């Protein structure tokens, strides 16, 4: 699944990484041509945070719960895509 998010503050980056770290599957965050591990604060901070980011989530049993948590925290810009 791929979703679009906005992490325009350090607080949002911290919350995102905390949520991603609790998720068992692989989380990749991309901006332009760069892709980083979504469980790495330093990796995410290396991206252009002034632009929208795309999150690719490995489909596991708890992937829907992880994406729901992102929406609850207000991190999602758009709905989920297959």
N, CA, C and O atoms as a MOPAC input file, in Angstrom:
PM7 MOZYME 1SCF
protein

 N      0.83200 1    -1.17500 1     0.00000 1
 C      0.00000 1     0.00000 1     0.00000 1
 C      0.88100 1     1.24300 1     0.00000 1
 O      1.96200 1     1.25100 1     0.58900 1
 N      0.41200 1     2.28300 1    -0.66000 1
 C      1.13900 1     3.54400 1    -0.71000 1
 C      0.19800 1     4.66700 1    -0.30300 1
 O     -0.93900 1     4.73800 1    -0.76800 1
 N      0.68900 1     5.55000 1     0.57900 1
 C     -0.09200 1     6.71300 1     0.98000 1
 C      0.78800 1     7.95500 1     0.90600 1
 O      2.01400 1     7.86300 1     0.95800 1
 N      0.15400 1     9.10600 1     0.78700 1
 C      0.87200 1    10.37300 1     0.77700 1
 C      0.74200 1    11.00300 1     2.15900 1
 O     -0.34500 1    11.05800 1     2.73400 1
 N      1.87300 1    11.47800 1     2.68300 1
 C      1.87400 1    12.10000 1     3.99900 1
 C      2.61600 1    13.42800 1     3.95400 1
 O      3.30300 1    13.74400 1     2.98200 1
 N      2.46300 1    14.19300 1     5.02400 1
 C      3.20400 1    15.44200 1     5.19000 1
 C      3.83500 1    15.41200 1     6.57200 1
 O      3.13600 1    15.31900 1     7.58100 1
 N      5.16500 1    15.49000 1     6.61400 1
 C      5.90800 1    15.52300 1     7.87400 1
 C      6.68400 1    16.83100 1     7.91600 1
 O      7.90300 1    16.84300 1     7.74500 1
 N      5.98000 1    17.92100 1     8.14300 1
 C      6.60300 1    19.23900 1     8.03200 1
 C      7.10900 1    19.80600 1     9.35600 1
 O      7.52600 1    20.96300 1     9.41500 1
 N      7.07600 1    18.99900 1    10.41800 1
 C      7.65600 1    19.41500 1    11.69600 1
 C      8.43600 1    18.24500 1    12.29700 1
 O      8.18900 1    17.08300 1    11.97400 1
 N      9.36600 1    18.57100 1    13.16200 1
 C     10.13600 1    17.52300 1    13.85200 1
 C      9.20200 1    16.65500 1    14.69000 1
 O      9.39500 1    15.44300 1    14.78400 1
 N      8.19400 1    17.27000 1    15.29700 1
 C      7.22700 1    16.52300 1    16.09600 1
 C      6.53500 1    15.45000 1    15.25200 1
 O      6.38600 1    14.31200 1    15.69600 1
 N      6.11300 1    15.81000 1    14.03800 1
 C      5.44800 1    14.83800 1    13.16600 1
 C      6.39800 1    13.72400 1    12.75200 1
 O      5.99400 1    12.56400 1    12.66900 1
 N      7.65100 1    14.06100 1    12.49300 1
 C      8.64100 1    13.03000 1    12.14400 1
 C      8.79100 1    12.05800 1    13.30800 1
 O      8.79500 1    10.84300 1    13.11100 1
 N      8.91400 1    12.59300 1    14.51500 1
 C      9.06800 1    11.75500 1    15.70800 1
 C      7.86300 1    10.84000 1    15.89700 1
 O      8.02200 1     9.65200 1    16.18000 1
 N      6.65700 1    11.38700 1    15.74200 1
 C      5.44500 1    10.57900 1    15.89400 1
 C      5.37500 1     9.49900 1    14.81000 1
 O      5.03100 1     8.35300 1    15.09800 1
 N      5.69700 1     9.85700 1    13.58200 1
 C      5.66300 1     8.89100 1    12.48500 1
 C      6.62800 1     7.74500 1    12.74600 1
 O      6.25700 1     6.57900 1    12.61600 1
 N      7.85800 1     8.06700 1    13.11200 1
 C      8.86000 1     7.02100 1    13.35200 1
 C      8.43800 1     6.13100 1    14.52100 1
 O      8.65400 1     4.92000 1    14.48800 1
 N      7.84100 1     6.72300 1    15.54600 1
 C      7.34100 1     5.92600 1    16.66500 1
 C      6.26700 1     4.94300 1    16.23700 1
 O      6.26800 1     3.78600 1    16.66000 1
 N      5.34700 1     5.40700 1    15.39400 1
 C      4.29200 1     4.51900 1    14.88100 1
 C      4.88400 1     3.44100 1    13.97900 1
 O      4.51800 1     2.27000 1    14.08000 1
 N      5.79600 1     3.83700 1    13.10000 1
 C      6.40600 1     2.89000 1    12.16700 1
 C      7.21900 1     1.83300 1    12.90400 1
 O      7.24800 1     0.67000 1    12.50200 1
 N      7.87500 1     2.23900 1    13.97600 1
 C      8.70900 1     1.31200 1    14.73600 1
 C      7.88400 1     0.22000 1    15.39900 1
 O      8.36500 1    -0.89900 1    15.57800 1
 N      6.65100 1     0.53300 1    15.76400 1
 C      5.76900 1    -0.47300 1    16.37900 1
 C      5.18700 1    -1.43700 1    15.35300 1
 O      4.68400 1    -2.49900 1    15.72100 1
 N      5.24800 1    -1.08200 1    14.07200 1
 C      4.71400 1    -1.91600 1    12.99800 1
 C      5.73700 1    -2.98800 1    12.62600 1
 O      6.92800 1    -2.69800 1    12.51800 1
 N      5.28000 1    -4.21800 1    12.43200 1
 C      6.19300 1    -5.33100 1    12.14600 1
 C      6.75800 1    -5.31800 1    10.73100 1
 O      7.86800 1    -5.80300 1    10.50900 1
 N      6.02300 1    -4.77700 1     9.78000 1
 C      6.44200 1    -4.82500 1     8.38200 1
 C      7.42000 1    -3.72900 1     8.00900 1
 O      7.78800 1    -2.87700 1     8.81700 1
 N      7.82600 1    -3.78800 1     6.74700 1
 C      8.76800 1    -2.82300 1     6.19700 1
 C      8.02100 1    -1.53200 1     5.84300 1
 O      6.93100 1    -1.57600 1     5.27100 1
 N      8.61600 1    -0.38100 1     6.18800 1
 C      8.03700 1     0.92700 1     5.89900 1
 C      9.09900 1     1.72800 1     5.14800 1
 O     10.19200 1     1.95200 1     5.66700 1
 N      8.78000 1     2.15700 1     3.93600 1
 C      9.70300 1     2.95800 1     3.13800 1
 C      9.06600 1     4.32100 1     2.87300 1
 O      7.88500 1     4.41200 1     2.53600 1
 N      9.86500 1     5.37800 1     3.03000 1
 C      9.39500 1     6.73100 1     2.78900 1
 C     10.20400 1     7.29300 1     1.63800 1
 O     11.43100 1     7.19000 1     1.62400 1
 N      9.51500 1     7.89400 1     0.66500 1
 C     10.21800 1     8.44800 1    -0.48700 1
 C      9.80900 1     9.88600 1    -0.75800 1
 O      8.69000 1    10.31300 1    -0.47100 1
 N     10.75700 1    10.60600 1    -1.32000 1
 C     10.56600 1    11.98200 1    -1.76400 1
 C     11.38300 1    12.13200 1    -3.02900 1
 O     12.60600 1    11.99500 1    -3.00500 1
 N     10.71400 1    12.41300 1    -4.13300 1
 C     11.44500 1    12.48800 1    -5.40200 1
 C     12.06400 1    11.14300 1    -5.72600 1
 O     11.36800 1    10.13100 1    -5.81100 1
 N     13.37500 1    11.13700 1    -5.90700 1
 C     14.07700 1     9.90200 1    -6.25600 1
 C     14.71700 1     9.22300 1    -5.05200 1
 O     15.34100 1     8.17300 1    -5.20000 1
 N     14.57500 1     9.79700 1    -3.87900 1
 C     15.18600 1     9.24500 1    -2.66200 1
 C     14.18700 1     8.39400 1    -1.89300 1
 O     13.01500 1     8.74900 1    -1.76600 1
 N     14.67200 1     7.25900 1    -1.38000 1
 C     13.83500 1     6.38700 1    -0.56300 1
 C     14.63800 1     5.98800 1     0.67700 1
 O     15.80800 1     5.61800 1     0.58200 1
 N     13.97900 1     6.07000 1     1.85200 1
 C     14.65400 1     5.74900 1     3.10700 1
 C     13.78100 1     4.82200 1     3.94600 1
 O     12.59200 1     4.64900 1     3.68200 1
 N     14.40200 1     4.23500 1     4.96100 1
 C     13.69800 1     3.39800 1     5.92600 1
 C     12.80100 1     4.30200 1     6.77900 1
 O     13.28200 1     5.25800 1     7.38700 1
 N     11.51400 1     4.00300 1     6.82400 1
 C     10.56900 1     4.80800 1     7.58100 1
 C     10.70900 1     4.68400 1     9.08000 1
 O     10.02500 1     5.38700 1     9.82300 1
 N     11.58400 1     3.80000 1     9.54300 1
 C     11.80300 1     3.62800 1    10.97500 1
 C     13.06400 1     4.36100 1    11.43200 1
 O     13.50200 1     4.20300 1    12.57100 1
 N     13.64400 1     5.16300 1    10.53600 1
 C     14.88000 1     5.87800 1    10.81600 1
 C     14.63000 1     7.39100 1    10.82700 1
 O     14.30000 1     7.98500 1     9.80100 1
 N     14.79300 1     7.99400 1    11.99200 1
 C     14.61800 1     9.45400 1    12.08000 1
 C     15.62200 1    10.15800 1    11.18300 1
 O     15.25900 1    11.07800 1    10.45000 1
 N     16.87600 1     9.73900 1    11.23200 1
 C     17.89200 1    10.38300 1    10.40600 1
 C     17.60600 1    10.21500 1     8.91900 1
 O     17.82700 1    11.13400 1     8.12900 1
 N     17.11500 1     9.04100 1     8.54100 1
 C     16.77000 1     8.82200 1     7.14100 1
 C     15.67900 1     9.77300 1     6.68600 1
 O     15.79000 1    10.38000 1     5.62000 1
 N     14.64000 1     9.90800 1     7.47100 1
 C     13.52700 1    10.79200 1     7.10500 1
 C     13.97500 1    12.24300 1     7.09200 1
 O     13.57400 1    13.00700 1     6.21400 1
 N     14.81200 1    12.63800 1     8.06500 1
 C     15.28700 1    14.01700 1     8.09900 1
 C     16.19700 1    14.34900 1     6.91800 1
 O     16.42400 1    15.52200 1     6.62200 1
 N     16.71800 1    13.32600 1     6.24300 1
 C     17.55600 1    13.57000 1     5.06300 1
 C     16.71800 1    13.88400 1     3.82100 1
 O     17.25800 1    14.30900 1     2.80000 1
 N     15.39900 1    13.67500 1     3.90700 1
 C     14.51300 1    13.95400 1     2.77900 1
 C     14.08000 1    15.41700 1     2.78000 1
 O     14.25800 1    16.12600 1     3.77100 1
 N     13.51400 1    15.85600 1     1.67100 1
 C     12.97200 1    17.21600 1     1.56100 1
 C     11.60300 1    17.22500 1     2.22900 1
 O     10.61200 1    16.82100 1     1.62200 1
 N     11.54600 1    17.68500 1     3.47700 1
 C     10.30900 1    17.64900 1     4.24700 1
 C      9.34700 1    18.76900 1     3.86700 1
 O      8.22200 1    18.80600 1     4.36400 1
 N      9.76500 1    19.66900 1     3.00600 1
 C      8.85600 1    20.73300 1     2.56500 1
 C      7.91200 1    20.23000 1     1.47500 1
 O      6.96700 1    20.92200 1     1.09600 1
 N      8.16700 1    19.04100 1     0.98000 1
 C      7.35100 1    18.43200 1    -0.06900 1
 C      6.56200 1    17.26600 1     0.51700 1
 O      6.86700 1    16.78700 1     1.60900 1
 N      5.55100 1    16.81700 1    -0.21200 1
 C      4.80500 1    15.63400 1     0.20700 1
 C      5.71600 1    14.41200 1     0.13700 1
 O      6.60100 1    14.32800 1    -0.71400 1
 N      5.48700 1    13.48200 1     1.03600 1
 C      6.23700 1    12.23300 1     1.07400 1
 C      5.28800 1    11.08700 1     0.76700 1
 O      4.08200 1    11.18800 1     0.98800 1
 N      5.84200 1    10.00800 1     0.25900 1
 C      5.05100 1     8.82100 1    -0.02900 1
 C      5.55600 1     7.67800 1     0.82300 1
 O      6.76000 1     7.43800 1     0.91100 1
 N      4.62400 1     6.97200 1     1.45300 1
 C      4.95300 1     5.86500 1     2.33200 1
 C      4.47200 1     4.57600 1     1.69700 1
 O      3.29900 1     4.43000 1     1.35500 1
 N      5.39800 1     3.64900 1     1.54700 1
 C      5.06600 1     2.31700 1     1.04700 1
 C      5.14400 1     1.35900 1     2.22100 1
 O      6.17500 1     1.25500 1     2.88600 1
 N      4.04200 1     0.65900 1     2.46900 1
 C      3.93600 1    -0.23000 1     3.62100 1
 C      3.81200 1    -1.66700 1     3.14200 1
 O      2.96200 1    -1.99500 1     2.31400 1
 N      4.67600 1    -2.51400 1     3.68100 1
 C      4.58700 1    -3.94000 1     3.38900 1
 C      3.28400 1    -4.46500 1     3.98300 1
 O      2.97600 1    -4.21000 1     5.14700 1
 N      2.53100 1    -5.19100 1     3.18500 1
 C      1.23100 1    -5.67500 1     3.65500 1
 C      1.41600 1    -6.85600 1     4.60400 1
 O      1.89300 1    -7.92700 1     4.22900 1
 N      1.02400 1    -6.61000 1     5.82900 1
 C      1.05600 1    -7.61600 1     6.88900 1
 C     -0.29500 1    -7.56800 1     7.58100 1
 O     -1.16600 1    -6.78900 1     7.19000 1
 N     -0.47900 1    -8.39300 1     8.60600 1
 C     -1.75100 1    -8.41700 1     9.33800 1
 C     -2.09700 1    -7.06500 1     9.94300 1
 O     -3.26100 1    -6.66400 1     9.94500 1
 N     -1.09800 1    -6.36300 1    10.45400 1
 C     -1.36200 1    -5.10300 1    11.14500 1
 C     -1.15400 1    -3.85700 1    10.28000 1
 O     -1.15000 1    -2.74500 1    10.80700 1
 N     -0.98100 1    -4.01900 1     8.96600 1
 C     -0.72000 1    -2.85800 1     8.11700 1
 C     -1.90300 1    -1.89100 1     8.09500 1
 O     -1.70300 1    -0.67600 1     8.08500 1
 N     -3.12300 1    -2.41000 1     8.08800 1
 C     -4.28800 1    -1.52600 1     8.08800 1
 C     -4.34800 1    -0.71500 1     9.38600 1
 O     -4.68100 1     0.46900 1     9.36300 1
 N     -4.02700 1    -1.34800 1    10.50800 1
 C     -4.02500 1    -0.63700 1    11.80400 1
 C     -2.97000 1     0.46900 1    11.80400 1
 O     -3.21700 1     1.56100 1    12.31400 1
 N     -1.80500 1     0.19100 1    11.23800 1
 C     -0.75100 1     1.19600 1    11.15400 1
 C     -1.22700 1     2.40000 1    10.34000 1
 O     -1.03300 1     3.54300 1    10.75200 1
 N     -1.84200 1     2.14900 1     9.19900 1
 C     -2.32700 1     3.24100 1     8.35000 1
 C     -3.46800 1     4.00400 1     9.02200 1
 O     -3.58000 1     5.21900 1     8.86100 1
 N     -4.30300 1     3.30500 1     9.76500 1
 C     -5.37000 1     3.98000 1    10.51400 1
 C     -4.77500 1     4.90600 1    11.57900 1
 O     -5.27600 1     6.01000 1    11.79600 1
 N     -3.71100 1     4.45500 1    12.24000 1
 C     -3.05200 1     5.29500 1    13.24300 1
 C     -2.47600 1     6.55500 1    12.59700 1
 O     -2.55300 1     7.63600 1    13.18000 1
 N     -1.90500 1     6.43000 1    11.40800 1
 C     -1.38300 1     7.60000 1    10.70600 1
 C     -2.50400 1     8.60400 1    10.43400 1
 O     -2.31300 1     9.81100 1    10.57800 1
 N     -3.66400 1     8.10000 1    10.04200 1
 C     -4.79700 1     8.98800 1     9.79700 1
 C     -5.28000 1     9.62300 1    11.09600 1
 O     -5.62600 1    10.80500 1    11.11300 1
 N     -5.30700 1     8.86200 1    12.17500 1
 C     -5.72400 1     9.38800 1    13.47600 1
 C     -4.81200 1    10.52300 1    13.92900 1
 O     -5.29000 1    11.51200 1    14.48500 1
 N     -3.50900 1    10.39600 1    13.69900 1
 C     -2.55300 1    11.42500 1    14.07900 1
 C     -2.54800 1    12.59400 1    13.09800 1
 O     -1.85700 1    13.58600 1    13.33000 1
 N     -3.30300 1    12.49500 1    12.00900 1
 C     -3.36100 1    13.57300 1    11.03300 1
 C     -2.15600 1    13.66400 1    10.14100 1
 O     -1.84600 1    14.73800 1     9.62700 1
 N     -1.46700 1    12.56000 1     9.94500 1
 C     -0.26300 1    12.55300 1     9.12200 1
 C     -0.55200 1    12.25500 1     7.66000 1
 O      0.26100 1    12.57800 1     6.79400 1
 N     -1.70300 1    11.64100 1     7.36900 1
 C     -2.04900 1    11.27000 1     5.99800 1
 C     -2.61300 1    12.45100 1     5.23600 1
 O     -3.43200 1    13.21200 1     5.75300 1
 N     -2.16300 1    12.59200 1     4.00000 1
 C     -2.70100 1    13.62600 1     3.11800 1
 C     -3.84000 1    13.07500 1     2.28600 1
 O     -4.78600 1    13.79900 1     1.97700 1
 N     -3.76400 1    11.81400 1     1.92200 1
 C     -4.77000 1    11.17100 1     1.08400 1
 C     -5.01500 1     9.76600 1     1.60100 1
 O     -4.27900 1     9.25200 1     2.44300 1
 N     -6.07000 1     9.16100 1     1.07600 1
 C     -6.41400 1     7.80500 1     1.46000 1
 C     -5.42200 1     6.78100 1     0.96500 1
 O     -4.45300 1     7.11200 1     0.28100 1
 N     -5.66500 1     5.55900 1     1.30900 1
 C     -4.79100 1     4.46100 1     0.96700 1
 C     -4.97900 1     4.03000 1    -0.47600 1
 O     -6.08000 1     4.08600 1    -1.02200 1
 N     -3.88200 1     3.60000 1    -1.08200 1
 C     -3.90300 1     3.06800 1    -2.43300 1
 C     -3.33900 1     1.65700 1    -2.40200 1
 O     -2.44600 1     1.35200 1    -1.61100 1
 N     -3.86100 1     0.80700 1    -3.25900 1
 C     -3.40900 1    -0.57600 1    -3.30000 1
 C     -2.10200 1    -0.71000 1    -3.82400 1
 O     -1.58700 1    -1.82400 1    -3.92000 1

